[in-house]
């Protein structure tokens, strides 16, 4: 039977595109933006902390951000409760 492995996304901001070759060793590289210099890397949940630390120490990496998706409640309807979205006067 097919088993799903839990994965988590890591957003990696980089200086040079050469670092993309080394990101393949840490997980599955799903997207890389040439213009905005970021990449989305999926890693297994059990290796997440280890891979995040190793990727942060690569030479051309500016910063590494974790995906917030696994931490969100899937039954939540109001985005203001999460703290990700704040309503402004223009939104009315």
C-alpha positions in Angstrom: 0.0 0.0 0.0 1.1 3.6 -0.6 2.2 5.5 2.5 2.3 9.3 2.6 5.4 10.8 4.2 4.9 14.1 6.0 6.8 16.9 4.4 7.4 20.6 5.1 8.4 23.5 2.8 11.4 25.7 3.4 11.7 29.0 1.5 15.4 29.7 0.8 16.5 33.2 -0.3 19.9 33.1 -2.1 22.5 35.3 -3.7 23.6 33.2 -6.6 21.9 30.5 -8.6 24.9 28.1 -8.1 23.5 27.2 -4.7 20.5 25.5 -6.4 22.7 22.6 -7.3 23.5 21.9 -3.7 19.9 22.3 -2.6 19.0 19.1 -4.5 21.0 17.1 -1.9 18.8 18.3 1.0 15.3 17.7 -0.4 13.0 18.1 -3.3 13.5 21.4 -5.0 10.0 22.4 -6.4 10.5 26.0 -7.5 13.2 28.5 -8.0 12.6 32.1 -9.0 15.3 33.7 -11.2 14.0 37.2 -10.7 13.3 37.3 -6.9 16.1 34.9 -5.9 14.2 32.4 -3.8 13.6 28.7 -3.9 11.0 26.3 -2.4 12.5 23.1 -1.0 10.4 20.3 0.4 12.0 18.0 3.1 10.7 15.2 5.2 9.2 16.3 8.5 11.6 14.1 10.6 14.7 15.7 9.0 13.3 19.2 8.9 15.4 20.8 11.8 18.6 19.2 10.6 18.2 20.3 7.0 17.1 23.8 7.9 20.3 24.3 10.0 22.5 22.9 7.2 20.9 25.0 4.5 21.3 28.2 6.6 25.1 27.7 6.7 25.5 27.4 2.9 27.6 30.1 1.4 25.2 31.9 -1.0 22.1 31.6 1.2 20.8 34.9 2.6 18.0 33.6 4.8 15.7 30.6 5.4 12.0 30.8 6.2 9.8 28.0 7.4 6.4 27.4 5.8 3.5 28.3 8.1 1.1 26.0 6.5 1.4 22.9 8.8 0.9 25.2 11.8 -2.4 26.6 10.6 -5.7 25.1 11.6 -7.4 23.7 8.5 -10.9 24.4 9.9 -10.2 28.1 10.5 -12.2 30.4 8.3 -11.2 33.9 9.6 -7.6 34.8 8.6 -7.5 37.6 11.2 -7.5 35.0 14.0 -4.2 33.5 12.7 -2.4 36.8 12.8 -1.4 36.4 9.1 -3.9 39.0 7.9 -4.9 42.3 9.4 -7.9 44.1 8.1 -7.3 47.6 6.8 -9.7 50.5 6.2 -9.4 49.9 2.4 -10.7 46.3 2.7 -14.3 47.4 3.7 
